[in-house]
Each structure stands twice: as C-alpha cells, then as structure tokens.
C-alpha cells in the first residue's frame, strides 16, 4: 500500500506556515516602505497644541481663530513632542514619535537623539510665577534629560510691558529666601521693559517671570522643567529648595542686540538655538535660508510672525504656512522655495548644539 505524504493535519499546518510567511513579507515590505518614506521627509506643517494655564486667556483671538476656551490658555506649543504632524505622508503622527523613528532624517548625521527645541507662543493675562530653570547638569542630577535655556521674541507689547529677568546686583540667596517667605521677592528682581521686535535671552539659572502686556515667541531647549519660587498665593506646588539650588546670582540674561546682515537679521545666536528674521522679497530659495557656516543638512523651523507663505518644490507636496503657524524643515528635505503670500514676517529657528562656541 502506497503511503501518501502529508494529510489533512499536515496540509493545514503547511497552509498556516505559508500564510505566516506571506504576512511577514507584507510586514517587511511595509517596514521598508515606511523607512524609505522617513528617509525622504519633506517640509511639513505642525498642528499647534493649546495648553491651559491659570494665568492665560480664555480667548486668543485675533492671534488664533478659536472659540472661547473653558479653561484659560497661556501657551500655544508649536513643536512639542505631543504636537501632531498636520501635512504630508506622516500626517497624524506625533512629532516626538517622528524624531524617534527618523532621527537622522530629521536632524542630520551625528546629532543627539530627540527633538532639541520647544517653540511656544506665551499669552500672559496675569503674572506668571517667579521661577528658575535648571541647567543640563542639574536636570540630569534629578533624572531629566536636559535643562532649560530659553529666549523670548516679543511679537507684540503694550506700553509699559515688562518682564523680570535676573536678580538685581548685590542680591544674595539669603535675601531671595526672605523675599519668598515674606512676599517681597519682586523687590529683588531686575525688570526689563519690553518692546515689540526685541529679543530677550534667559539662560538656565536665571530667576525670571513674565508679566502681562506682551505676547512672546519662546524658543527653548525641549524641556518643561520649571522650579517655582513664588506664585502669588495660587494653590500650586512650589519648588523652593530646587529653585534656590538652580539659581545663579549673575547670568548672561538680558536683551540681545539684533545683528543685521545682507540677507537676514540675527536675533540671537546662543548655545542651544539660533533665531533669525529672514526677509522674503516675493520668493526665496531654500539654500539661501541657511546661515553662513551652517551645515548643509540640519533641522530648522519656519514661523510666520505675520502674514502667510507657501512652501513648494519639484519633489514635495506644497505646504501652506499660515499666520502664527510653523513648518518643520527636516535635515533631509529637498530644495524648495518660500513664497510670500502677503505681509510675511518670517522667523527661522534652528538648533545649535552643546559645545558650540558663540
């Protein structure tokens, strides 16, 4: 009697094995396709994230066309890890996930992993807490990846608008402690008048506070570590001991004089970031946006402080840049053109990397 090879059970197992192979092949093809698309990232718009703050506004119009909020909004995050990609093949993906999946395509070769910068627009209807941010060393001591150095570009300012930026000469930590305890801390703060178009640099360790009267574009290290010293009686947690540990009695904080060149105005060029105002006369090629000496491939963000723009190129989907919107330019981006659609005030923001001398 001739024995047949296999049987009903064997055939079933063979079918299952074949189906498994096919599924794996499909998964591999999808992975290859995804990796290919990630290696060819083009400029994309990011959906802003509106963050509630007790000191904010319930209505951000005319800056952002949204209905009144139930909770006051104080910060509009433009590049936070939880912000969502709004255009292009990666639409719907969170920005932090995109940096994790495609670090070289986003940042360029040899850069530290992760999103380096957080951009915000600050709307202060009331005084923020008096606070201080740690530097990288202190942040890492307490389990955070990085500290927080930042800068503020005044998009608008009312007459008499001020911010607190640093301690007055001669103020000691003992005096700061007394001020926290007895409510006189403001007397120790250096106040700066704010005018639209000015840039203020706030390095880690600077005691500071934003007061009402101005709308600020904040560029900072991608960190939300804040130590509150004093909060005007609000029922929020204070971090007095850590804030005192982080405090530097003298820092480099203060107004930065803009440097106007032939094709750009440099608002600040510091250890972690560079912020520039880029004139666009009709249109401008992407290669001309990079600063002299800047690497040919690297991450940048384009923010429309006023007006609108269109970003287009032969090898990419056209992206509209609305007023107060932001477009990410990945390191691997193809060439493109920025076109002024009317009244454009273009701010370009790019990371600088630790150890770079300025």
PEVEN-V118115 format. One record per helix or strand of 3 or more residues. SS is the DSSP state (H for helix, E for strand). FROM is the first residue (numbers start at 1). TO is the last residue. If there is no record, write none. Layout:
# PEVEN-V118115
ss:SS from:FROM to:TO
ss:SS from:FROM to:TO
This chain:
# PEVEN-V118115
ss:H from:8 to:38
ss:E from:44 to:47
ss:E from:49 to:57
ss:E from:73 to:77
ss:H from:95 to:101
ss:H from:103 to:107
ss:E from:117 to:123
ss:E from:130 to:132
ss:H from:136 to:141
ss:E from:150 to:157
ss:E from:162 to:167
ss:H from:173 to:182
ss:H from:185 to:188
ss:E from:189 to:193
ss:E from:199 to:202
ss:E from:208 to:210
ss:E from:214 to:221
ss:E from:227 to:230
ss:H from:240 to:246
ss:E from:254 to:256
ss:E from:265 to:269
ss:E from:273 to:278
ss:E from:283 to:285
ss:H from:286 to:288
ss:E from:300 to:306
ss:E from:309 to:312
ss:E from:319 to:321
ss:E from:326 to:329
ss:E from:337 to:340
ss:E from:345 to:351
